[in-house]
Amino acid sequence: LSERDRDDGLAGVAERDLDLALVYEFSLVPVVVPEEVRVRALLTDPVNIMLPESHRLARRRRLRLADLADETWIQGVRHGSTIDVLPKACRAAGFEPRILFRTDDQTTVRGLVAAGLGIAMVPWLVVPSMPPGLVARPLDEPALTRTVMVASPSSRSLAAATAMTEALAAAAGELGAVSP
């Protein structure tokens, strides 16, 4: 197992350094799939906004990005191919985000949001694991969903990789039954 940026994971599969990669795509920042790689969509994962439960917007059922123009942001990506998702989404909503901190460490994101230092985008998949004191509110922004996919070599795959792909698809199917 290794953790890589989406584009590095796809390159690893294309170069046969990896048997599989879990990758995701936002429509705002499309993925470029190498010819040597095939991808299989597993599920759609809507983006939510993580707020401290004491935040003025925490009681709302849904949010729009335009509602968040005056907020300070904690960005849950420090580098890589998806670093532009938050800025592009905010610009499309008519504002430039004030990003206080960027990190790849999701525990740090949660801690900074819980401390009231900012808000953050969070995938629906991680909402059930958020600690007490934080809330997640869905966004009314259809462009802010990510498609989670499994990438594998276009040519023959190992039996274990095929079995893992099927297990991931089955798990995604179960999650899809409880998606928002």
Number of C-alpha atoms within 10 A of each C-alpha: 6 6 9 14 17 19 19 15 22 30 18 20 22 23 14 15 11 18 18 25 27 21 23 23 20 19 13 17 14 12 16 10 14 16 9 15 19 17 19 15 16 22 18 21 23 22 26 25 22 26 26 23 17 13 16 9 15 18 11 9 10 14 18 14 18 13 10 17 17 11 14 18 23 24 26 22 20 13 12 13 16 20 15 13 17 21 16 16 18 17 14 13 16 12 16 15 20 16 16 13 17 16 14 13 12 14 13 15 26 24 15 19 24 22 13 16 17 24 25 23 22 24 19 20 14 13 17 8 7 14 12 9 13 20 20 26 22 20 19 14 15 10 13 21 20 22 17 19 22 20 25 28 24 14 10 8 14 13 9 10 16 15 12 14 21 13 12 16 18 13 13 18 14 11 16 14 8 7 14 9
